[in-house]
Amino acid sequence: MPVTEQEIVDCLRRITLPGTSANVIDSGAVRHVEVEGNAVRVMLAIQAGQPNDTETLRIATEKALIALPGIERAEVRVQALLATVGGDRPEPAPTWADRIRGVRHIVAVASGKGGVGKSTVSANLALSLARSGRSVGLLDADIYGPSQQMMMGATQEPSGGADGRISPVIVPGGVRVMSLGFMIDVDQPVIWRGPMLVKALEQFVGDVEWGDLDYLVIDLPPGTGDVALTLCQNLPFAGAVIVTTPQDIALIDVRKALHMFVKLGVPVLGIVENMAYFQCPACGHTEHIFGSGGGRRTAEQLEIPFLGAIPLDPAVVVAGDTGRPVVADRPESAAARGFLEVATAVDRAVMGTV
């Protein structure tokens, strides 16, 4: 039976940092964990202390992991971080926001439920903002179902520097992209939660060389779970875009997402209605397959802006699957024009608040 995530967490929680009573999980030393078959790889980061601390910790961690049932090989890397100098009192650890000071505005793209095209909206919103002259990054925070590496047509992997920081992949259109999908096999499940999940999110935010950006668009997972909560509690979001489809069952979940952001103090920039209608390319007839106008009505009821309606277009699906989002592949299409209008509304709403 393959080792479980909880077994790895429990194992690491029994490993103490050299010279302390703190374990590597609760102290935040675990930076990355990857399980592949009967092998496990772990990245740890600790404050530099005695010269042999990193080697002592590496050997102890590998020994504990290799003792787990089903694990035949354990690879542990330990990075020593330089302590702050100058004064008896250590400087407070930098916040997530401190580590991305070059990012002017952070925008979340969220949905109350899956299957509404949130990642498609995120990708095309990022490209649309870039087409308008903004410098843009796209963070795929959908940890359990990363897809932006494929949707954005990223043909290379992120590179790492000697300082342990990661350079995002710059795709055609100039958007800087980071996704867990770059780092795992397509069939490998992500079974993180708790401290491991939080540490992965912190790395994607603070250990990536985002540089100076007008916007960092964050593609959140569907629903109102741990990822959205953690990011909203640690980053100063300029606002959130909520994606829905017109039918009533999707609109029920819009309200849940809205109330989450309200409770977390994140402004809601508005609603995007995706798959709003289908227009026959042969005869021009318009069919509202999932109902009509639900997104706009909900926006009016909740007294938030309606950012725009995106038509149901098979070209959007094909473009995303081939790594050429429709804004880049068919900028003249109705769907691309819809995304550009949404980006203009978002840009106006955000820039109007500064």
NORBEL-V970330 format. One record per pair of residues at least 12 apart in sequence whose ideal C-beta (glycine too) atoms are under 6 Angstrom apart, sorted by sequence separation. I is the first residue (numbers start at 0). GAP is how many residues later the second one is. D is the distance in whole Angstrom. If there is no record, write none. Layout:
i:I gap:GAP d:D
i:I gap:GAP d:D
This chain:
i:11 gap:12 d:5
i:12 gap:12 d:5
i:30 gap:12 d:4
i:61 gap:12 d:5
i:108 gap:12 d:6
i:125 gap:12 d:4
i:241 gap:12 d:6
i:326 gap:12 d:5
i:11 gap:13 d:5
i:108 gap:13 d:4
i:155 gap:13 d:6
i:30 gap:14 d:5
i:61 gap:14 d:5
i:28 gap:15 d:5
i:60 gap:15 d:5
i:153 gap:15 d:4
i:241 gap:15 d:5
i:274 gap:15 d:6
i:314 gap:15 d:6
i:28 gap:16 d:6
i:28 gap:17 d:5
i:153 gap:17 d:5
i:57 gap:18 d:5
i:152 gap:18 d:6
i:151 gap:19 d:5
i:315 gap:19 d:5
i:57 gap:20 d:5
i:56 gap:21 d:5
i:239 gap:21 d:5
i:272 gap:22 d:3
i:312 gap:22 d:4
i:153 gap:23 d:6
i:310 gap:23 d:5
i:53 gap:24 d:4
i:157 gap:24 d:6
i:270 gap:24 d:5
i:310 gap:24 d:6
i:39 gap:25 d:5
i:151 gap:25 d:5
i:156 gap:25 d:5
i:309 gap:25 d:6
i:53 gap:26 d:5
i:177 gap:26 d:6
i:239 gap:26 d:5
i:245 gap:27 d:6
i:118 gap:28 d:5
i:122 gap:28 d:5
i:238 gap:28 d:4
i:239 gap:28 d:5
i:240 gap:28 d:5
i:270 gap:28 d:5
i:309 gap:28 d:4
i:16 gap:29 d:6
i:122 gap:29 d:6
i:147 gap:29 d:6
i:200 gap:29 d:6
i:236 gap:29 d:5
i:241 gap:29 d:5
i:242 gap:29 d:5
i:244 gap:29 d:6
i:18 gap:30 d:6
i:148 gap:30 d:4
i:177 gap:30 d:5
i:238 gap:30 d:4
i:244 gap:30 d:5
i:307 gap:30 d:6
i:39 gap:31 d:6
i:147 gap:31 d:5
i:240 gap:31 d:6
i:242 gap:31 d:6
i:47 gap:32 d:4
i:148 gap:32 d:4
i:197 gap:32 d:6
i:223 gap:32 d:6
i:231 gap:32 d:4
i:145 gap:33 d:5
i:148 gap:33 d:5
i:275 gap:33 d:4
i:307 gap:33 d:5
i:37 gap:34 d:4
i:38 gap:34 d:4
i:39 gap:34 d:5
i:40 gap:34 d:5
i:41 gap:34 d:5
i:42 gap:34 d:5
i:43 gap:34 d:5
i:44 gap:34 d:4
i:46 gap:34 d:5
i:47 gap:34 d:6
i:145 gap:34 d:4
i:231 gap:34 d:5
i:269 gap:34 d:6
i:276 gap:34 d:5
i:277 gap:34 d:4
i:307 gap:34 d:4
i:17 gap:35 d:4
i:47 gap:35 d:6
i:145 gap:35 d:4
i:269 gap:35 d:3
i:270 gap:35 d:6
i:271 gap:35 d:5
i:275 gap:35 d:6
i:306 gap:35 d:5
i:44 gap:36 d:6
i:46 gap:36 d:5
i:223 gap:36 d:4
i:267 gap:36 d:5
i:271 gap:36 d:6
i:272 gap:36 d:5
i:273 gap:36 d:5
i:137 gap:37 d:5
i:142 gap:37 d:6
i:269 gap:37 d:4
i:274 gap:37 d:4
i:17 gap:38 d:5
i:306 gap:38 d:5
i:17 gap:39 d:6
i:135 gap:39 d:5
i:136 gap:39 d:4
i:137 gap:39 d:5
i:138 gap:39 d:5
i:139 gap:39 d:3
i:167 gap:40 d:6
i:165 gap:41 d:6
i:164 gap:42 d:5
i:165 gap:42 d:5
i:166 gap:42 d:5
i:129 gap:43 d:5
i:246 gap:43 d:5
i:250 gap:43 d:5
i:129 gap:44 d:5
i:164 gap:44 d:5
i:245 gap:44 d:5
i:246 gap:44 d:5
i:253 gap:44 d:6
i:14 gap:45 d:6
i:129 gap:45 d:5
i:244 gap:45 d:5
i:245 gap:45 d:4
i:14 gap:46 d:5
i:126 gap:46 d:5
i:143 gap:46 d:5
i:142 gap:47 d:6
i:250 gap:47 d:5
i:245 gap:48 d:4
i:14 gap:49 d:6
i:125 gap:49 d:5
i:245 gap:49 d:6
i:243 gap:51 d:5
i:10 gap:53 d:5
i:10 gap:57 d:6
i:2 gap:65 d:5
i:138 gap:65 d:6
i:2 gap:67 d:5
i:1 gap:68 d:6
i:2 gap:68 d:6
i:271 gap:70 d:6
i:136 gap:73 d:5
i:136 gap:76 d:5
i:140 gap:77 d:5
i:141 gap:77 d:6
i:268 gap:77 d:6
i:134 gap:78 d:5
i:134 gap:79 d:5
i:135 gap:79 d:5
i:136 gap:79 d:5
i:137 gap:79 d:5
i:138 gap:79 d:5
i:139 gap:79 d:5
i:140 gap:79 d:5
i:141 gap:79 d:4
i:133 gap:80 d:4
i:268 gap:80 d:5
i:133 gap:81 d:6
i:78 gap:85 d:6
i:128 gap:86 d:5
i:140 gap:86 d:6
i:125 gap:91 d:5
i:124 gap:92 d:6
i:121 gap:95 d:6
i:121 gap:97 d:4
i:118 gap:100 d:5
i:98 gap:107 d:3
i:102 gap:107 d:6
i:106 gap:108 d:6
i:113 gap:108 d:4
i:95 gap:109 d:5
i:101 gap:109 d:6
i:112 gap:109 d:6
i:95 gap:110 d:6
i:99 gap:110 d:6
i:101 gap:110 d:4
i:102 gap:110 d:5
i:103 gap:110 d:5
i:104 gap:110 d:5
i:105 gap:110 d:5
i:106 gap:110 d:5
i:107 gap:110 d:5
i:108 gap:110 d:5
i:109 gap:110 d:5
i:110 gap:111 d:5
i:107 gap:112 d:5
i:237 gap:112 d:5
i:102 gap:113 d:5
i:120 gap:122 d:5
i:117 gap:125 d:5
i:115 gap:127 d:5
i:115 gap:128 d:6
i:105 gap:129 d:6
i:107 gap:129 d:6
i:115 gap:129 d:5
i:109 gap:130 d:6
i:105 gap:131 d:5
i:106 gap:131 d:6
i:105 gap:132 d:6
i:106 gap:132 d:6
i:107 gap:132 d:4
i:108 gap:132 d:5
i:109 gap:132 d:6
i:110 gap:132 d:5
i:104 gap:133 d:4
i:115 gap:134 d:6
i:95 gap:138 d:4
i:96 gap:138 d:6
i:95 gap:139 d:6
i:96 gap:139 d:5
i:112 gap:140 d:4
i:111 gap:141 d:3
i:111 gap:142 d:5
i:111 gap:144 d:5
i:111 gap:145 d:4
i:109 gap:147 d:5
i:120 gap:151 d:6
i:172 gap:155 d:5
i:116 gap:157 d:4
i:115 gap:158 d:6
i:32 gap:163 d:6
i:29 gap:169 d:6
i:150 gap:169 d:5
i:24 gap:170 d:5
i:152 gap:170 d:3
i:152 gap:171 d:6
i:4 gap:186 d:4
i:126 gap:198 d:6
i:127 gap:199 d:5
i:119 gap:200 d:6
i:126 gap:200 d:4
i:123 gap:201 d:5
i:126 gap:201 d:6
i:122 gap:202 d:5
i:123 gap:203 d:5
i:127 gap:211 d:5
i:127 gap:212 d:5
i:128 gap:214 d:5
i:123 gap:215 d:4
i:127 gap:215 d:3
i:124 gap:218 d:6
i:104 gap:245 d:5
